[in-house]
């Protein structure tokens, strides 16, 4: 097994690398946990991390990994009372991710897997999880199909599906007007965003004044910005991931467009906006969590404090996402008192987190986590290095409406077997 496929926190053995996006990454070497090492005993519990190590998404996956490692550190490095180890393999492409999941299970001997940074990889990974009969908890990917038509009993997913986020977000967007310009990426996530929001816009009598599907890792958005300026939309409906959004916002500012037309997008990582810098940052977004939200639970506030102490910067939303998915899996294994797949699955289906006002749990019908989403807006004037956002909404307002907002699993295309 090569170091290219595996990272183990064995005495600081995590491979260091340079991440794209200034201010977006945390050095991989800082992930090292003194209690996590190569398995020296047969009863060490191994859990896989399947997250991209390179590319624009690496700025987000570093936070996802940090959160997972911190969740294990909080437990003294033990799961079910036994020493535990996180084994991190790359997801370089959908095909490569499938191969590495198989290696995690068949060679590294993991009992479950955490991961799924991009929807294109996660869709491939969940099929592999079903084939290998291994519990798989997706921490980031938001494509609707993951817990829709592609759902399976081995896969659980944290992030709110694109179609649900779109329905949650649309009332805020309609307040800005009904002439929208679509700028979405040419892959599963972007296509899902375009489809969902176009349907909602049509239902509300809106107009598409521009529609561009752009390649991943587009280096120059100037031609698209000129088209947007000419179209004069009420707002831009974005659907570009990670570093691509950072690139666009920087060029948007450089071309004098900041503040002239609102930029709106769902499921945006804090680290991507941080990397833009205070001068160029702008927009209205959805997020699952914000470190400075006064409504965070006591446990989440403790996590945020621990993260700040360890890494010297606030926890991004992706850090929380890595933490809560790892926490749910660790606690499920504890509750199951077993590492057998069926026992872990049953325990995950019964796991609950959050508070009475803001609960979250995986729904049995499709293994989708039900939780409120935040609507956050970049402050008009940023005076703090990290505090970029104001929370302008929480949807749905009442936790009792979560099931209704997320829709019936079968109607969403999920037929759990």
N, C-alpha and C positions, 0 to 999 in steps of 0.2 A: 504494500500500500504506500503510495507516494505522498510527500508533503503537499503536493498540488491538490490532492483530493481530501486531505485531512488536516484539521487543526485540533490539537489537544492542548489544554492549558496545563502542561506539565512543566512546572518550574519556569513559567514565562516562555514556554515554547511556542506561543502563537506567532505565526509568521507576520512580520510587519510589512505594511504596504502603504503606498500613497493613494489616497482617495481623492476623487474628483469633487470639486465644489468647495471653495474656501469656506471654512467655518462649519462645514456640514458633517465632518467626520470626527470620530474619536479613535485614537491610535489603537490598533489591534493588540499591541503589547500590553495596554492597560487593562485588557480583559482578563489577564492571568489571575487565577484564583489559587492560593497556596494549597488548598485542600483538594483540588481536582488534579488527578494525575492519571497516568496509564493504569489500567486495571491490574492490580496485583493479586486480587482475590477473585475467585470464581463468582462470588455473589455480589460483586459491584454492579449496580444498575446503570446501564448505559442508555442515554437518550440522544437521539440524533438532532442536529441542527442542519437544516438544508436551506442555506441562504447564499445569495450571490456575493462573491468576494471581489468582483471587478465590475466596471461599467458605472454609469451614472447612478444606478440604484444602490450602489455600495454605500453611499452616504447614509441611506436609510437603513440598510441591513446592519450596519455597524451598531446603530442604536437598538435595533431589534435584538441583536446578540447581546449587547450590554445588559438589556433588561432581563433576558433569560438567565445570564450568569448571575446577576444580582438576586434574582428570585431563588436561585440555588444557594447563594451565599447566605441569604437570610435564614435558611434552614440548616446551616452548618454543613452544607455539602452532602446532606443525606436525604434519601427518599425511602419511605417505608422502613425507616430506621437503619438503612444500609448505606454505605458509601455510594455516591452517585457521580457520574461523569457525563458531561456534554461533549459530544463528538461532532465537530463542525465540518461538513463537506460543502463544496461549491454547487451552485446551480447555474452553470454557464450558459445554458440554453435549455429549452424543453426536453430535448433528447438527452443532453448531458445530465440534467437533473434526474431524469428517470433512471439512468445508469447509476448515478450516485446514491439514489434512494435504495436501489437494489444492493449496492455495496454496503450501505449502512446496516441493512437488515441481515444480509447473508454473510458478510465478512466481519463487520464491526460488532454485530450481535446486539443492536439496539432494540429496546422493547417498545419504543414509540418514536415519532418524529415530529419536530416543530419546524415550521418554515413556510415557504411559499411567498417570495417577495413580489414577483410579478405574476399577473393573472395567466399569461401564456405558459409560464412554467408550472404554476399551481394546478392548472387544468390537466397537464400531463402527469404531474405528481400524484394527484388524487386517484387517477386510474391505476397507477402503479401501487398505491397503498391498498386499493381494493384487491388487486391481483395477489399481492404479498400478504394480505390480511394483517396489516400493521396499523395501529391507531396513528392518525395524522392530524395535527392541529395546525391550521393555516393562520398565520398571524397578521398578514398584510393584504394579500390579493383580494380584490373587490368585484371581480367579474360576476355577474348575476348567475351564470350557469353553474358556478361551483356548488352552490346549495340549491340550484334549480334543476335543470334537466340532467346534469352530470352528478348529482348527489349520490353518495353511497354511505353505508353504515360505518365505514372506517374513518371517514373524513369529517372533521369539525372545522368551523370557520368563525373567526372573530369579526372581521371587518364587515360592515353593513353592505349588502349588495348594491351595485350601481343603481338599479331600478328603484330601490327603496330610498337611497340617498337623493335621487333625482326628485322623487315625489315629496320628500321632506323639504328640499331646498327651493323648489319651484315658487312657492308663495313669496319668498324673499326676493326672487329674481323678477317676478312680474311687477313688483313695486318700482323697478327701474325702467320698465317699458317692455314692449312686446316685439321689438325689432332686434333679433339676435344674430350675431355672427359666430359661427361654429369654427373652432380651431382645435381639431382633435388628432391624436396620434393614430397611425395606421397599424394598430395591433389590437388585441382583444379588449383591453381596457378602454382605449379611445373609441373603438367602434361601438362598444356597449354604451358609453356615455352619449355618443351622437344619437344612437337609436332611441334611448330612453327619453332624452330631453326633447328631441324632435317630436315624439309622440305627445308629450305633455304640452309643448308649445302649440301644436296644432289644435289640441283640445281646448286651449284657452284663447284661440283666435289670433295667435301670433304669426309673425312673418320671419322667415329665414332670409337675411339680406346678404349672407355670405357663408360659404361652407368649404373649408379646406381640410383635407386629410394629409397630415405631414409625416414624413419618415421619423422613426426614432433617431435620436442623436443628431437632429438637425442643427447645424452650426450657425446658420444665418437666417434669421426670421425677417429681415428687412423687406423683402418682397411681399410677404404676407401682411406686415404692418402697414405698408403703403396701400394695400387693397382694403384693409380694415378702415384706414383713415378716409379713403374714398367712399366707402359704403355708409359711413356715419351711423353705425348701429347704436341702439340704446345700451347694449352691453356685449361683452365677449363671453361666450360659453366655451371655456377651455376644457381640454381633455388630453393634456400632455403630461407625462410623468416626470417625477424627480428632477434631475438636472436640466431636462428640457424646459421645464417651466422657469427655472432660474435663468437660463439663457434668454428665453423670451422676455422676461420682465426687465432684465438688464438692458436689452436692446430697445424695448418699449420706452424705457426712461431716456436712453441716449437719443432717441428720435423725438423727444419732447412730448410724448403721449401720456405720461403718467398724470392721472387726475382728470383726463379729458373723457375717457370712456372706461366704465368699470370693467375689471377683469374678474371673472367668477369661475370657480371650479370646485369639484367635490374631492374629498379624500386627499387633501394636500398635506404633505409632511412639513412639520415646523422647520426641520433642518434645511429644507429647500428654500423657504422664505428667509431664514437667517442668512443663508449663503448669498442672497441677493444684496444684502446690506440695507441700512436704514434709508438711504437716499432713493433707491429704486423700488423697494418693497411696496406693494400695493395689492389690494384685492379683497374679495369676500369668498370665504371657503367653508366647507364642512370639515369637521374633525371629530375624532372619538374622545379626545382628552386634551386638556391644556394644563400645564403644570401650575399656572397661577390662577386657576379657576377657584373662587372662594367656596364653591359648592362641592369641591372634592371631599371624599370621605377621609376620616382620620387615618385610615390605613394607606390611602393614596398619598396623603400629605407626608406620612412617614416615609413612604417610598421615594417621593420627590426629594425629601431632605437627605436620605441616604445616597441617592444618586448624585446630588450636588456635592456632597462631602467626598464621594469616591472619585468622581470624574471632573470636578471643578467647573461644571456648567450645568444648567437646568436639564431635567429630563424632557426630551422631545416626546411628542405623541407616540412615535415609533418605539421609544424606550418603554413607555407604559404598555404598548401593545405586545412587545416581547416579554415583558414582565408578567402581564396578566394571563397570557396564554400558557407560559411556562408554569406559573403558579397554579392555574386550573389543572394542568396535567399532573404536576407533582401531588397536589392534594387529592386528585382522583385516584392515583396509584395508592396513596396512603389509605383512602377510604376502601378501595378494592381489596387491600391486603394481598395483592397479587399482581404479577406482571403479565398475566395471560390477556390476550387481546380482548376477549369477550368481557372480562371483568373490568378492564380499563374503560371500555366503551360504555358499559352500564353506569360506571361511576361518573364519567364525564356527563352523561345524560342527566344525572341527578345533582351535578355540581352547581352551586349558587355563589354569587359574589355581589359586591356593592352594598347598598343600604336599602331600606324600605322605600325611600323616595327615588333612588336611582339604582334599581337592581339590574343585574345581568346574569344570564344563564343560557346554556345551549338548548335549543328547542329539540325535543325528541323527534319531531316529524321530519326535520331536514338537517339537524345538527348546526343550524345557524344560531349564532349568539344574538339574543335580543337585548338591545341596550339603546339608550338615548344617544342622539348625535348632537354635537354643538355646531352652531353657526358662528364663525369667528371672522372679524374684520380687522385688517391691518390698521393700526392707529394712524391718524392723519399726521401726527408728529411723534417720532420715536426718539425717546430720550434715554432709554435703557438698552444695554447691549443685547439683552435677550427678550425683554418684555415687549413684543411686537403687536400683540392682539388685544382686542376687546371682544368679550363673549356677548353676542347680540341676540342669541336665541338658543333654546334647547328643545329639540323635537323628538318625539311628541312631548307635550307639556306634562301629560299624566302617564305614569308608568303603566296604568291599566290598559292603555291604548296600544301598547307595544305589539301585541299579537295582531291586532287589526292593521296597524301600519305596515308590518312586515308581510302580511298576506298569508293566505292558506298555502301550506307547502305543496299540496297537489296542484293547486291552481298556478303555482309558480313553476310547475314542471317537475317537481321532485316526487319520485316514486321509490321510496326507501325499501330496499329488499333486505 
